[in-house]
Amino acid sequence: MEAEVKEITLKIDDREVKAKEGTPILDVAKSMGINIPTLCYNKALSPFGSCRICSVEIIDKRGRSRMVTSCNYPVEEDLVVFTKSERTMKTRKTLLELLLARCPKVPKLQKMALEYGIKEPTFWVADENEDCILCGLCTRVCDELVGVHAINFAKRGVEREVTTPYHEFSDDCIGCGACATICPTNSKRTRITTYPVLEEDAKRINEQFLKGAFDENFGVYQTITAGRSAYAGQDGGMASALLVSGMQKGMFDSAIVVQRKEGYRAEAVVAESIEDLLKAKGTKYLRVKMLSLLSDLVAKGKRKIALVGTPCEVRAARKVQQILLETIPDLQLTIVGLFCFEAFDYDQLKEATKRLMGINLDTVDRTQITKGKFIATIKGADHLIPVKELSAAQTPGCNFCDDFTNKFADVSVGSVGSPDGYSTVIVRSDLGAKLLENVQFTKVEVNKEELVKLATLKKNRAKKNFAKIVLPEVQVQPSAPVPEVH
């Protein structure tokens, strides 16, 4: 049984108020209609206090006066808070001058500074194009909500920065865009070694790599069909057929595919022959790290590469492709995307299937998700469970992904929308059309309503989670004249 939280009395700007002990000053002030400016604060994340713009003056019950950050300072009995005292205003003004000196061209900082009487930086400006204030919102949303941990702070002092480990392309980033969405300054740094795909990014990817009509549920596409090939792969084996077709035509000489290794574990590998491609048939439902393999292949001089991946992996691959094309214009990346509603963590999925299904995941011959069921086949016998019962084993970040049909691939493949034993195939580019050209397969109609249903569910799930971090713009209007700092 949780202990009851004590209610205490304090004063904020000479107004007495009751609040639960331990509540941050900022939250209590907001409940009173008192506005305190913030930059690094977001109610969906733990308070950090890095920007210090929310500083207020307090007098504690011992009579000591000092400045504290209101976002993470807990209220206590008889606390006295001044949100507009001369000392508070001077502190905020100095902090804003320092931030503006670091990032002089950031519109939000310019606006906030002007509210405090600052027209231009009075401190030394090191880099007039810097736009990261080191508030940590991007690292915290990636860690606390998305659960991916792709970025963090590196170095110290004036060299402190937000980046991926060793400044390399991240194998962990899922391209959800939460870091860029939450950034108060729209910093370009969130786009250097990670792959946020916001609306404008999606538009550029569509224009650069894809060709066809646009549909809000399916993305850009030329044709949608269902097929079954001669390959005994997942469902209709169409992903295998497409890859074999591409390698035979010389569209690529290396392909990054996911291959099952020890037990049910899987990892990304490079296939350089049709035999290698066929070893990777079947869906594993595990997210793997593959961007480092793409970087390695490019570094080795490979210029025609194929990649098979889930929507988050494909988003990352497209952003990396855009970056690489700036210096390697002859790079051709052919992408086969897999439909995906969620992926799983191997260890957690193994534990969950043992507990709920009574099976050893490492002994399964085949797994499939269809019609809301997770199906594990062992020695010809199917073991089924509603896939929603495995939600605890879901890979972090899936709830922030809004793409079910893999909208940025050249061709997308999945079982939803097609009859048993068939694969739904969505061609999205001329490269995708060339892959499908001359592939021998049995063709049937697709039930687009099934696709729309799951695409909408996934999109709405992501929208609901993003709503937690997208806050209305806070107006910074000092309620008292700002004294000059001498």
Number of C-alpha atoms within 10 A of each C-alpha: 3 4 5 7 10 11 12 16 16 21 19 19 13 10 10 11 14 13 20 17 16 16 15 19 27 26 19 21 19 11 12 12 9 16 19 23 20 22 22 24 25 19 12 15 16 14 18 17 21 17 20 23 25 25 27 26 22 24 16 17 13 8 11 8 13 13 16 18 23 28 28 19 17 17 26 21 18 16 19 22 26 19 24 22 17 16 18 21 25 18 20 21 24 18 17 23 23 18 24 30 21 22 24 21 15 21 14 14 22 20 15 21 23 16 16 22 14 18 13 13 18 12 13 10 16 12 11 13 13 18 22 21 23 16 20 23 25 23 22 23 24 23 18 13 20 24 14 18 18 21 25 16 14 15 10 8 7 7 7 11 17 21 23 22 14 9 13 14 22 22 17 20 26 30 26 28 23 27 26 23 20 20 22 22 19 17 17 13 15 23 17 17 22 28 25 23 24 14 9 9 13 18 11 13 18 20 11 11 19 24 18 16 12 13 10 10 18 22 19 23 23 17 14 18 19 26 24 25 22 14 17 16 20 22 23 27 23 30 31 24 23 25 26 19 20 24 21 14 12 10 19 20 19 23 29 23 24 27 24 18 12 9 12 21 17 19 16 23 19 21 21 15 14 17 10 16 24 20 15 21 20 21 19 22 21 21 23 22 18 25 23 14 16 23 16 11 18 16 10 9 9 16 18 19 22 23 26 23 26 26 28 26 24 26 27 24 25 22 21 20 20 17 13 15 12 10 9 13 11 11 18 17 21 24 24 27 28 25 22 24 21 22 20 21 17 21 12 16 22 18 16 20 21 13 11 12 14 11 17 17 24 14 13 19 16 18 21 18 19 13 12 11 15 19 19 23 16 17 9 10 11 14 17 18 16 14 15 12 13 16 15 13 20 20 21 20 23 23 22 23 26 21 27 25 30 28 28 27 33 27 33 30 27 27 24 26 23 24 18 12 16 26 28 30 29 28 26 28 23 16 22 25 17 18 25 21 12 10 16 15 18 12 14 15 13 20 16 16 11 14 21 18 12 19 22 18 15 23 18 16 15 19 15 13 16 21 10 13 18 15 12 6 7 11 13 16 13 16 10 10 11 18 14 12 11 4
